[in-house]
Amino acid sequence: MTGAYHSGLDRLLDGHRLSPVQRRIAHYLSEHLEEAIFLSSVELAERAGVSQPSVTRFAMVLGFAGYPELRQALRPLVLGGPPEGEQESLIKGAIDREIRNLTAVRDRLPSLPLKELGAFLAAAEPLPVLGLRVSAGLATTFAYYTRRIHPDVRLLTHGGSELIDGLHSARRAGAEWLVAVVLPRYPVEVMNALEYAGKLGYRVAAICDRPGFPAEVVLDAPVGDRLVFDSHAAPLALAMALVEAMADAAPLRTQARLEEYERMTDETGTFLGELP
């Protein structure tokens, strides 16, 4: 590892009294930082020969909320100015990881409750869809397409009292299901909102990256974590598979709404026939 890497890591460790287990983690990082910045906490624990909770505690001792935050702080030490070939290799590795993530979702499709959940959501009116911060993008995409085949989709991407009002209003209008997109990092406000939704009587379906997420139905897909910011190819594919399941659950309504939408876009000239 270069001297620049060492000095940056030393600054993070300086002034912290580490336990023997934590020193093992620090030693592994000092010797393998270029590799370690791409590892999950479980993978780092395995490489360093410690437990996953030990990695989390190590990050917290250094003043971080958890391991993802520590990893974000370590990445600039390595990625600040790599040679062009290394940068290309980094991006290629990130795409390769996304391919593996998509393959993992494909292989798990038979075990996922897409058909059953699609039927529940197709029949749910209204259908609120929640996503804050980084999750707002995927929630917006899911809601955009779902509106083409569902009569009442309500997108909730703003926090605070507006979020609570939206949950309460949809519930009063008859909503029974809430679709929540919850991807790293996990906003405290989302978890509080889901707890409130439970008190209101919602059934929650979560699109997330963790199989153990606290929701009635969980559709989990890994995120890509090789670059400075996560990428969400696999969760997006899973969200679109859920839209497809909803369409299949109400085929006549789906056909009618899609045909109506096409007539509307033709009449209003919404889209170009082809690019100039």
Secondary structure by P-SEA (a helix, b strand, c coil): ccaaaaaaaaaaaccccccaaaaaaaaaaaacaaaaaaccaaaaaaaacccaaaaaaaaaaaccccaaaaaaaacccccccccaaaaaaaaaaaaaaaaaaaaaaaaaccccaaaaaaaaaaacccbbbbbcccaaaaaaaaaaaaaacccbbbbbccccaaaaaaaaaaaaacccbbbbbbcccccaaaaaaaaaaaaaccbbbbbcccccccccccbbbbccccccccccaaaaaaaaaaaaaaaaacaaaaaaaaaaaaaaaaaacccccccc
